[in-house]
Amino acid sequence: MGDLLFQLFSMLVMVGFVTVFIYILVSYLNRSKKSSTIEDKLDRIIELLEQERKKE
């Protein structure tokens, strides 16, 4: 009975590590997408401001 519990515990630990790794990877990818959209918006704002300066 103890061997079975140890195997189950070991499997749960391994599955937990894989789950945590996937969660960290997905959250990192989502952050990089958000930051790229913010950078794109800031670039657009800068372009508009430069266009306004040229008009004056």
C-alpha positions in Angstrom: 0.0 0.0 0.0 2.9 2.4 0.8 4.5 1.8 -2.6 1.2 2.6 -4.4 0.8 5.9 -2.4 4.4 6.8 -3.1 3.9 6.2 -6.9 0.7 8.3 -6.9 2.4 11.1 -5.0 5.4 11.0 -7.4 3.1 11.2 -10.4 1.2 14.1 -8.9 4.4 15.9 -8.3 5.6 15.4 -11.9 2.2 16.5 -13.3 2.3 19.5 -11.0 5.7 20.6 -12.4 4.5 20.2 -16.0 1.3 22.2 -15.2 3.3 25.0 -13.5 5.8 25.1 -16.4 2.9 25.4 -19.0 1.2 28.1 -16.9 4.3 30.2 -16.7 5.0 29.8 -20.4 1.4 30.8 -21.4 1.4 33.8 -19.0 4.8 35.0 -20.4 3.5 34.7 -24.0 0.3 36.7 -23.1 2.4 39.4 -21.4 4.6 39.8 -24.5 1.5 40.1 -26.7 0.1 42.8 -24.5 3.3 44.8 -24.4 3.6 44.6 -28.2 0.1 46.1 -28.6 0.9 48.9 -26.2 4.2 49.6 -28.1 2.2 49.8 -31.3 -0.3 52.2 -29.8 2.5 54.4 -28.5 4.2 54.4 -31.9 0.9 55.5 -33.5 0.6 58.3 -30.9 4.1 59.5 -31.6 3.4 59.5 -35.4 0.3 61.6 -34.9 2.1 64.1 -32.7 4.9 64.4 -35.2 2.3 65.0 -38.0 0.7 67.8 -35.9 4.1 69.5 -35.4 4.8 69.4 -39.1 1.4 71.1 -39.8 2.2 74.0 -37.5 
